[in-house]
Amino acid sequence: MSKTIRSSLCLLFIVISIFNLIHWGISLNRNRVKIKQLNKDTVFVRIGNEYCGRLKNRALETREGDIYCARYRENIEFIRGEYYTTVLSSILGIRNTPDVYIEQVKPDAELWLRVWKNLEAAGWRPLAVVSITLFIPDLQTVEFPPYLKDCINCKLDKEYNEELTPEESNFLTQWSDMILLDYVTGDVDRVIGHVHNLKWDDRSFNRPVHNLMKDQEGSLYFFDNESAFGHSYRLLARYQTLHDVTLKRVCVFSRRTKKKLTELAEKSVDVLKENFRGTELVPPLPEKDILTLKTRLLEADTHVRLGCSYNTPYFLYPTSES
């Protein structure tokens, strides 16, 4: 690994002691309530103008006025990656991944009837399987924070840590959950992509973090997780060194994350198969991916329990939980 990458990684992945409790915004909770209401009574009545990512994605408004982002991909593997990232996040108690509803596009169904012509014109095909999430307004891009980027050779001792605000402490703990989640799923389309791009773009860390947004209350949102699992697992030979380095730089985790990670890592392969068995529309994770998942859960758990011990990890928890 080049000196540039090693030095830049020092800017990002800091082992730091934090004494502030975590604040969680209400927007994520609203998302989890709303997405469960997307059922047989939901009807999309118009195409919205809200931005939902890729060219073929569309914002869809219901007759109740709620707006959802429907993400269209030809390859079901990407829909599967999005869905199973939400499943894994739920098991680990990581609240930053918006819930995903999986739906098949049936032009004559009441859900799609009023918007189908517009979707067809956009290149959608009948019976495609799409992922749907609640559109969350007023989100902001996330920059790599100055107190990470500016700390190249500083000593991260107690005096330095006490200078962090509660908002910075909150950010760092959510950031650790993001690094942990991306390690387990192998996702290369967020921070790992920025690290990789340093080879030809020395301003990579000066750009907004890809597929990461925040609300006004400081809650981070891990968006567009479609590259997780199958696609990213096939790229591990190329990116594993970067995954290793990023994970080893974080030792700030919630008590909830630590506990649930250990519980899941101790589960048998058969139990994992059951958790990721799929639905009528989403195929199960292949056995080779289940085995990779098992390995990465064990590696992540070993890091959190043992690898951080020499750095004195601090396990925090939300104010609403013990």
C-alpha angles and dihedrals in degrees: 000000000000124000089243092059094044092050093046092049088057087062092058117031108054128175101221139161115234126188099181121101117240122260117210122199123228096234093081091051091051089052092055092050095046098047091056089059092064096104142127092302094058116106126186109219105176146006112256129215095229117123114252104170124252123055097258096044115106138200110229126195124208125215088256089060098251116139124215134186114230112199116205123201129163093215114071089207090076092050088050091052091052093047098046093047087060090048092051093045090053092051091049093045092241105151101188098085111087114235115257128217116200118213137171116229106239108174094206095047117106091240093062106021099099096046102034097099091056092047092048090051088053090058101263116149125217117264093018114151113234136180119234129198133173113265109241113204130215097026119158132213117255121234124199097264120249094234087061098041096044095052102085103138102002122126110245097216132147093277091056093045093054089062091067117102122228088255091056091047090050091050095050094052092050088045090057091052088052093051090047093049093047090049094053094045093038090231110175097177099086129039094348088060091056092050092049092049092060087085090077105007115057089182093059092113091051091066126083113275109264117247093003126111137164137208128225092268094058099256112145122221121209102209135184100020093167094120091062123114114356100029095040095039088062089056097051094105088062100039107028094100090056091047090051094049095047095048093048091055095062125072102156113103137154117252087240093055093047093049096045094044091056091046092052095043089056093054118106123250089252091057091049089051088055092050091050098035095124134227137257089283102029119063118225121261108270116252092249089057091048090054091049090048091051091051093049093047089054091047093049092046091049090053094049095045101035113007092059095048095093090051095051100240120216118218113204134183138199117270090244095060136057 
